[in-house]
Every structure is written in C-alpha cells, then in structure tokens.
C-alpha cells in the first residue's frame, strides 16, 4: 500500500523535525496535500515542498480521495478535533504529541480509530533513538537484576520575551494555557514520560510538584514527578524550562547494576554491573527526527504489527501528564486508573 499523506498544519515542527522531504518522502510514502487555515499560507507551503494540492479547511483535505493518511501537526488544543475529522473520513492518522490535553479526549480519539478500523499513532520519536533502544534492551534483559528505579532529568531554557507572544504564532499558542495545555511538563516532559511507560509498562501511582521561577506565561517552567509502576519501579523525573545549563539524561537502576545515558541525543551509554563498568557506543539517531516514526507507521499499514507508539500508548502518556497536574494542584499522590475500560 502506498501511503499518501495529507498534512493538517504546516508549522514549526514540519520544518525542524517532520519535513515532507526528510521524513515523509520514502518508500511507499509521499505527501500529496496540505491544509492550513489560510489558503495563501497553504499554497506557499505546498509550493515550497512540492505538494500537489493546498486547502484552507480540514474538511476539504479529508475529502480528498487520494489522501489515505493524515499527519495532524496543529496546536495541542486542536488535536482531538482534527484527528476525529480525519478518522470520520476513514484516514489513518499520525497525531503530534501530546495526543490530547485531556485524557477523556484522547480516549475518544482511540475509540473512534478502533471503531473506524484505521490506525492511530503518535510520534514520540525518542523511542527510535538507538541509544534509547539499547537502554531498553539492557533494562529488559535481566542484566541489571530486579529493576528498582529510574532517574530522568530534562533541563533547558524556554522563556521567550513576552512581546514575542504577539508577533510569533507558535510562541503565542505555546505560552497560552488553553491552547498548550500546560508548560514544560506537557510540552517537553511528555516525551520522557512516554519513555518511562515504554520501559516499565503500566503506572500505578503518581505525585508531582510544579512551580514558575522565570516564566511570565501561565504554564509551569519547573516540574518534579514521581511515578510508581506496576512492576514496583519508582521513577523520579525532573523537568525544567528555567535552567540555562542544558541536560537530558536517563538512568535505570536494578539490584545488580545500572545503565545510564548522560545525553539522550548522543550515542553513548554507561553500564555498571556489580563493580564492573564500561561504555557502550551505538549509532547516532536519524538526522530527520520523524523519519523512523513514519517508516514504522508505513510498515505497520503494510504488515500486521502495531506502530511502535500507538494511539493507545500515547493516551497513557497524556493521562500521566494530566494526573501529574492534578497531583501538584491537590498536593497528594494519585492512583492511576486503567484506561479504555467498558
């Protein structure tokens, strides 16, 4: 099956990570249409990227008979609306992260895809980093003994000038609570929460604290989250948007040792088993960030496996984000309920 994509949206993410040429143009995959709220901007995007057709509405794109899959890359608050429109038109969907701001909205999206018989996925692309794949392989191999804990740190700096929110569309929606759904935890932290779920499975309890140190916008620029998983692993996650000393590390500890990544964008892992220590080198990640995600999705449509990050798995991450915010607001530990029951 040739996957013929329609883009709903064409903003920053399609320039930096998910370009039509870099990520979507590959075997059995090409982009044939794009929809943006402004027809002129849609036409300009189509011309710049060699896309045949441009539309000014989601409905028009979803009615295009050549389009059989849709990439939703609009602001967070529009994910449910645009994904459901594509599903109603019987299109397969890759929806940008987070899948939805509210868990209930994400559940509606997953159920709709199942009922329509289409595939829904979400591009939590760090699952495809060779360094992360290797960490998961080691953690699941038994080499570390019984897994006990994980320590995750994501530090960066995102405090744009306030005036930028009036001149830059992306900054505007990312710094508006109603459109972004949160701050650092929702935007950046969701990637690390996804990896924790991919490593350890179902979460059982979550607690969190959030704060604003330098942010002028409503969302938090600092969050600390602790999760207990069903396999008894306790994960501690420190997410910051107010730290000028960038750091992006991930470590998993067991009764017999530890495997760690000092820089998740890099190629090196440290492995300690007992008193023995060593370094493991792996291949670098794809230069086109979303390309492995799209390759996996196309193969899923042409085979019998699920995408590596299905809509149902992305829903679990959205649930953790939402519960973390509730836990922080109510200053308590919250049990994590099962999803998609009934």
C-alpha positions, 0 to 999 in steps of 0.5 A, a space after each residue: 500500500 502506498 501511503 499518501 499523506 495529507 498534512 493538517 498544519 504546516 508549522 514549526 515542527 514540519 520544518 525542524 523535525 517532520 519535513 515532507 522531504 526528510 521524513 515523509 518522502 520514502 518508500 511507499 510514502 509521499 505527501 500529496 496535500 496540505 491544509 492550513 487555515 489560510 489558503 495563501 499560507 497553504 499554497 506557499 507551503 505546498 509550493 515550497 515542498 512540492 505538494 500537489 494540492 493546498 486547502 484552507 479547511 480540514 474538511 476539504 483535505 479529508 475529502 480528498 480521495 487520494 489522501 489515505 493518511 493524515 499527519 495532524 501537526 496543529 496546536 495541542 488544543 486542536 488535536 482531538 478535533 482534527 484527528 476525529 475529522 480525519 478518522 470520520 473520513 476513514 484516514 489513518 492518522 499520525 497525531 503530534 504529541 501530546 495526543 490530547 490535553 485531556 485524557 477523556 479526549 484522547 480516549 475518544 480519539 482511540 475509540 473512534 480509530 478502533 471503531 473506524 478500523 484505521 490506525 492511530 499513532 503518535 510520534 514520540 520519536 525518542 523511542 527510535 533513538 538507538 541509544 534509547 533502544 539499547 537502554 531498553 534492551 539492557 533494562 529488559 534483559 535481566 542484566 541489571 537484576 530486579 529493576 528498582 528505579 529510574 532517574 530522568 532529568 530534562 533541563 533547558 531554557 524556554 522563556 521567550 520575551 513576552 512581546 514575542 507572544 504577539 508577533 510569533 504564532 507558535 510562541 503565542 499558542 505555546 505560552 497560552 494555557 488553553 491552547 498548550 495545555 500546560 508548560 514544560 511538563 506537557 510540552 517537553 516532559 511528555 516525551 520522557 514520560 512516554 519513555 518511562 511507560 515504554 520501559 516499565 509498562 503500566 503506572 500505578 501511582 503518581 505525585 508531582 510538584 510544579 512551580 514558575 521561577 522565570 516564566 511570565 506565561 501561565 504554564 509551569 517552567 519547573 516540574 518534579 514527578 514521581 511515578 510508581 509502576 506496576 512492576 514496583 519501579 519508582 521513577 523520579 523525573 525532573 523537568 525544567 524550562 528555567 535552567 540555562 545549563 542544558 541536560 537530558 539524561 536517563 538512568 535505570 537502576 536494578 539490584 545488580 547494576 545500572 545503565 545510564 545515558 548522560 545525553 539522550 541525543 548522543 550515542 553513548 551509554 554507561 553500564 555498571 554491573 556489580 563493580 564492573 563498568 564500561 561504555 557502550 557506543 551505538 549509532 547516532 539517531 536519524 538526522 530527520 527526527 520523524 523519519 523512523 516514526 513514519 517508516 514504522 507507521 508505513 510498515 505497520 499499514 503494510 504488515 500486521 504489527 502495531 506502530 511502535 507508539 500507538 494511539 493507545 500508548 500515547 493516551 497513557 502518556 497524556 493521562 500521566 501528564 494530566 494526573 501529574 497536574 492534578 497531583 501538584 494542584 491537590 498536593 497528594 499522590 494519585 492512583 492511576 486508573 486503567 484506561 479504555 475500560 467498558 
